Amino acid sequence: MTERFTGNFTQQEPIPQEGIDAALAVLQHGRLHRYNTAPGELSETALLEQEVAALTGATYALAVASGGYALGCALRAVGVKPGDRVLTNAFTLAPVPGAIASVGAVPVFVGVTEGLVIDLDDLEAKADQADVLMLSHMRGHICDMDGLMAICDAHGVRVIEDCAHTMGASWNGVPSGRHGVIGCYSTQTYKHVNSGEGGFLVTDDEEIAARAVILSGSYMLYERHLAAPAREVFERVKYDTPNVSGRMDNLRAAILRPQLRALDRQVKRWNDRYRMVEAGLRGTPGLTVIERDARETPVGSSIQFLLLDWAPSRVQAVLERCAARGVELKWFGGAEPTGFTSRYDSWRYAPSEPLPASDRILAGLLDMRLPLTFSLEDCALIARIIRTEVGAVFQGAA
Ligand SMILES: *Cc1c(COP(=O)(O)O)cnc(C)c1O
């Protein structure tokens, strides 16, 4: 009998009851706008920011409309101007070069290693081309952050971390998002906490924090924030910081607060699922498992593997055979952007130099989501299906 997987790769868990109750309370009182508070009331959004700061150990936190908004806001807050160059990963998703383009800046792509992290040698070689690195911890793979920060500090490059896939993860005990000057997170449905849309940014820099708050659309109501700097800091920046409206609202904040409290437990559940699939794939001929650094504490909300140096037609055959058995793999080497998946050279607004070593990795890179609605048995079954189909194509049966 041929085993088939019938689960749904895009089905989330429900919002926790506590979040539903808190959302209903917001709907009943009607004060959804974050600055619409009753006398003495602290808004759900302000409380959420305080909790995000506590969770990450940051001095300041700001909740915004999306992860992509957080990235653009971060670039503006550190002073990136039209025409500036910004270093970023070649292995990334569209909102990252998109955020750079949104401020009129130009991405300079840095290569990816077989471990799916930014290539530090390539970064070192390009570090003099820009003052800012927008570092994407793409698919949750965290590079040697101590090595990366040493390079960036030596070249005066400030680091903005895109932690859309590493909320709840850490490197050497330091939470992801806390190495650079700003950490950005997404609370979009497919990330680690779910408010449909939303994002955060965290920083210890008071002036960057004040700029980000005003940029996000605080008007002169910034004193209603609980995780923002003192009034004097706002006084210094308020006349020359534009309002680029992108606030979070109290409904989303209400949904998110209980999810933040549950994050550690969810991370453990994701990692159990990741290890189950990883164990099932290990040792498959022709397939390279991505080895994780012992200093990395990841969040296994998706898994990647490589079919290195396979002909595109054979990678395509694996995709089709797995899909026929209910297993949805994404391919980062596809010639055209499809769904959420794209390549650095897909973007005609952002000219790129060829990166042959990275192209080789991306050409063999397959990716799969691991939603928490999958059981451990589901994960074992998925791994068996991939193993069989990769094996069949590898041995020339296809
Ligand atoms: C989802 C995502 C973003 C953007 O987040 P949104 O909340 O969807 O705007 C940025 N970077 C990466 C790597 C992402 O996966």
The ligand as an SDF file (V2000), in Angstrom:
LIG
                    3D

 15 15  0  0  0  0  0  0  0  0999 V2000
    6.9130   37.0290    6.6470 C   0  0  0  0  0  0  0  0  0  0  0  0
    8.2450   37.5900    6.5160 C   0  0  0  0  0  0  0  0  0  0  0  0
    8.4850   38.9640    6.5620 C   0  0  0  0  0  0  0  0  0  0  0  0
    7.3940   39.9820    6.5590 C   0  0  0  0  0  0  0  0  0  0  0  0
    6.4230   39.8400    7.5090 O   0  0  0  0  0  0  0  0  0  0  0  0
    4.9100   40.3160    7.2020 P   0  0  0  0  0  0  0  0  0  0  0  0
    4.3620   40.3960    8.6010 O   0  0  0  0  0  0  0  0  0  0  0  0
    4.2660   39.3030    6.3480 O   0  0  0  0  0  0  0  0  0  0  0  0
    4.9970   41.6680    6.5770 O   0  0  0  0  0  0  0  0  0  0  0  0
    9.7900   39.3900    6.5140 C   0  0  0  0  0  0  0  0  0  0  0  0
   10.8120   38.5330    6.4120 N   0  0  0  0  0  0  0  0  0  0  0  0
   10.6260   37.2130    6.3340 C   0  0  0  0  0  0  0  0  0  0  0  0
   11.8130   36.3290    6.2210 C   0  0  0  0  0  0  0  0  0  0  0  0
    9.3420   36.6950    6.3820 C   0  0  0  0  0  0  0  0  0  0  0  0
    9.1490   35.3870    6.2790 O   0  0  0  0  0  0  0  0  0  0  0  0
  1  2  1  0
  2  3  1  0
  2 14  2  0
  3  4  1  0
  3 10  2  0
  4  5  1  0
  5  6  1  0
  6  7  2  0
  6  8  1  0
  6  9  1  0
 10 11  1  0
 11 12  2  0
 12 13  1  0
 12 14  1  0
 14 15  1  0
M  END
$$$$
